[in-house]
């Protein structure tokens, strides 16, 4: 049951980040004092917890070289997302 709750949490965070990334330009005008929406201060810790949970569960699922792939995908996606947010 705990794994299902964690899986639901991971999926919810993915949806939250995706929807907010698309919706943010609709309600937030970037300026020099505040380049990002204040909502990211809520989303960032949730995303960090999702990355940790993903790494832990991927390690328990496969204790071979798959940990690098499973744990690396969210990190690469996060880095790409931050790069795209800063470049626009």
Secondary structure, DSSP 8 states (H G I E B T S, - for coil): -HHHHHHHHHHHHHHHHHHHHHHHHHH----SS--S-TTHHHHHHHHHHHHHHHHHHHHHH--STHHHHHHHHHHHHHHHHHHHHHH-
